[in-house]
């Protein structure tokens, strides 16, 4: 098994990526090979600075990288040979892959838009998922898979159904949830709620063989109302970012309280480690990178602000998905459901 | 000045409403008259139970009420004479108002959908706002006005612009913010982000005389990025409910920590009152009821779970809006902008 990792993606690249890859290599102990794609000199310098060895890590060199600010469209033009593009191309066995080795999965903490564009250019799509998207596992208890998290701002009802199908396979296979509950994010519980798209999505989901638990209001998401929540990417992106913002806001309010005097400071010392555990439990990176669902090869998006530990988790998560052949399971499920695309679009 | 209050709306009606009205009457000390609309026997019984006097409070009797579960469409049919419908009708001076008195504002904690339907049936619309909606003041520091909070799941770009105009008047007049910053809720900061509706809304807002600060990502909302945030009602409702859910979730996590042992319990005692203050600061009802923007008469929606104190705040908020003639200020602003409705729909 070989995992390809984008050395140049993310706010803390290549340093955090190099650290993460080294950690993962040590933990994997030969179970999977790792390949770093990026500027070999910058990679070497980062390894020196972090005092890690890159023994056993292969490097595919490119001095081209795509940044968060650049247009994802460049993935088709001037950035065709950036580290992210190469990493994606290395997943296939066809003529696009001129890099000497085929990877089983790809991990990048780089621009989400570019990863999405690159995947549509260089990676195949699973028959049955019209619009692949990046699913995010929100670290509630139990965790909740959010799909779509932003790649598809406008969605048709059938996309939500397809996302629910592959999302269910993911939760079943990777998280071991026997019969994952699918919820439709909506403004109220009644079937008629929301906009036209919601009403039709409700109809499709209710008529499917999925374990559909109905409309879920946003306030119920943190409380285990469902295992997968589907919505269009615009709304999903708002959910993702607001969850982040509210978490930060509440922790900030707490910090204000604890900084408000000697007694408060003492109070903090008493529960410091429990607070730390709580913050840690809210860190979604422990589950690995966000999986790109609907592609026919495993691709994972690590958070842009990933540190070494988060990169390591993303790599180990990718290994797990390859071991469990999550994409294979999705392919089987979609075939079995006979999801068909007589091109209606 | 006279404020009409729906005695039968909300989870805790009529008890909480009766308490709230009594509190408000005492604080207003004659500055405004209050009229309760609802079942006079239930109102009297609630007053007895709460040990409050209803001296000086007028009562308009009806034994019909509309519940949270009933279809808002009933406001046009079997519930035409429910307490909410009557309260709305009492705002006008025309033949619909057969109740002997004209109110300056209406407050209800009842069904939002019914209030919205009733307002479209019984209350006029400000020329210049195609689709009135309920704006919610989110209790961040500083507070942020969210519009639309759910009444309009699908919205056209021009609605967002109109909501920004009346929202700005509200924040200027009621909260004293000189030049309220308007943000467009979106998936990223670039102009091209989001769906077609967002892109066009961005164009309209950017080309207007409003203090438009551009796209705002959901994670920035709690941190003072803008004073008013506009979006379609579907997304707005998700923002509203997720904020609520995340607040509750984080406070719950904290409670778990504080219940985890003697030391944690001691820690809690030390900062108990500061925690209480924090919870209190997150309670939006301190600002009054949610104003219905775009109507030509002041209508306020108090939270369904309002207790007496929240009802009292909603009434005092309504008094303030009437004193400041917020609707008049909106009318002037819309006139000045010459917002026109050559019926394009």
Boltz contact constraints between the chains, C-beta under 6 A:
constraints:
  - contact:
      token1: [A, 150]
      token2: [B, 187]
      max_distance: 6.0
  - contact:
      token1: [A, 153]
      token2: [B, 194]
      max_distance: 6.0
  - contact:
      token1: [A, 153]
      token2: [B, 195]
      max_distance: 6.0
  - contact:
      token1: [A, 154]
      token2: [B, 195]
      max_distance: 6.0
  - contact:
      token1: [A, 187]
      token2: [B, 150]
      max_distance: 6.0
  - contact:
      token1: [A, 187]
      token2: [B, 237]
      max_distance: 6.0
  - contact:
      token1: [A, 194]
      token2: [B, 153]
      max_distance: 6.0
  - contact:
      token1: [A, 194]
      token2: [B, 234]
      max_distance: 6.0
  - contact:
      token1: [A, 195]
      token2: [B, 153]
      max_distance: 6.0
  - contact:
      token1: [A, 195]
      token2: [B, 154]
      max_distance: 6.0
  - contact:
      token1: [A, 195]
      token2: [B, 234]
      max_distance: 6.0
  - contact:
      token1: [A, 217]
      token2: [B, 241]
      max_distance: 6.0
  - contact:
      token1: [A, 218]
      token2: [B, 238]
      max_distance: 6.0
  - contact:
      token1: [A, 218]
      token2: [B, 241]
      max_distance: 6.0
  - contact:
      token1: [A, 218]
      token2: [B, 242]
      max_distance: 6.0
  - contact:
      token1: [A, 219]
      token2: [B, 241]
      max_distance: 6.0
  - contact:
      token1: [A, 219]
      token2: [B, 244]
      max_distance: 6.0
  - contact:
      token1: [A, 219]
      token2: [B, 245]
      max_distance: 6.0
  - contact:
      token1: [A, 222]
      token2: [B, 245]
      max_distance: 6.0
  - contact:
      token1: [A, 222]
      token2: [B, 249]
      max_distance: 6.0
  - contact:
      token1: [A, 234]
      token2: [B, 194]
      max_distance: 6.0
  - contact:
      token1: [A, 234]
      token2: [B, 195]
      max_distance: 6.0
  - contact:
      token1: [A, 235]
      token2: [B, 235]
      max_distance: 6.0
  - contact:
      token1: [A, 235]
      token2: [B, 238]
      max_distance: 6.0
  - contact:
      token1: [A, 237]
      token2: [B, 187]
      max_distance: 6.0
  - contact:
      token1: [A, 238]
      token2: [B, 218]
      max_distance: 6.0
  - contact:
      token1: [A, 238]
      token2: [B, 235]
      max_distance: 6.0
  - contact:
      token1: [A, 241]
      token2: [B, 217]
      max_distance: 6.0
  - contact:
      token1: [A, 241]
      token2: [B, 218]
      max_distance: 6.0
  - contact:
      token1: [A, 241]
      token2: [B, 219]
      max_distance: 6.0
  - contact:
      token1: [A, 242]
      token2: [B, 218]
      max_distance: 6.0
  - contact:
      token1: [A, 242]
      token2: [B, 242]
      max_distance: 6.0
  - contact:
      token1: [A, 244]
      token2: [B, 219]
      max_distance: 6.0
  - contact:
      token1: [A, 245]
      token2: [B, 219]
      max_distance: 6.0
  - contact:
      token1: [A, 245]
      token2: [B, 222]
      max_distance: 6.0
  - contact:
      token1: [A, 246]
      token2: [B, 246]
      max_distance: 6.0
  - contact:
      token1: [A, 249]
      token2: [B, 222]
      max_distance: 6.0
  - contact:
      token1: [A, 250]
      token2: [B, 250]
      max_distance: 6.0
  - contact:
      token1: [A, 253]
      token2: [B, 278]
      max_distance: 6.0
  - contact:
      token1: [A, 257]
      token2: [B, 271]
      max_distance: 6.0
  - contact:
      token1: [A, 257]
      token2: [B, 274]
      max_distance: 6.0
  - contact:
      token1: [A, 263]
      token2: [B, 270]
      max_distance: 6.0
  - contact:
      token1: [A, 264]
      token2: [B, 271]
      max_distance: 6.0
  - contact:
      token1: [A, 267]
      token2: [B, 267]
      max_distance: 6.0
  - contact:
      token1: [A, 267]
      token2: [B, 270]
      max_distance: 6.0
  - contact:
      token1: [A, 267]
      token2: [B, 271]
      max_distance: 6.0
  - contact:
      token1: [A, 270]
      token2: [B, 263]
      max_distance: 6.0
  - contact:
      token1: [A, 270]
      token2: [B, 267]
      max_distance: 6.0
  - contact:
      token1: [A, 271]
      token2: [B, 257]
      max_distance: 6.0
  - contact:
      token1: [A, 271]
      token2: [B, 264]
      max_distance: 6.0
  - contact:
      token1: [A, 271]
      token2: [B, 267]
      max_distance: 6.0
  - contact:
      token1: [A, 274]
      token2: [B, 257]
      max_distance: 6.0
  - contact:
      token1: [A, 278]
      token2: [B, 253]
      max_distance: 6.0
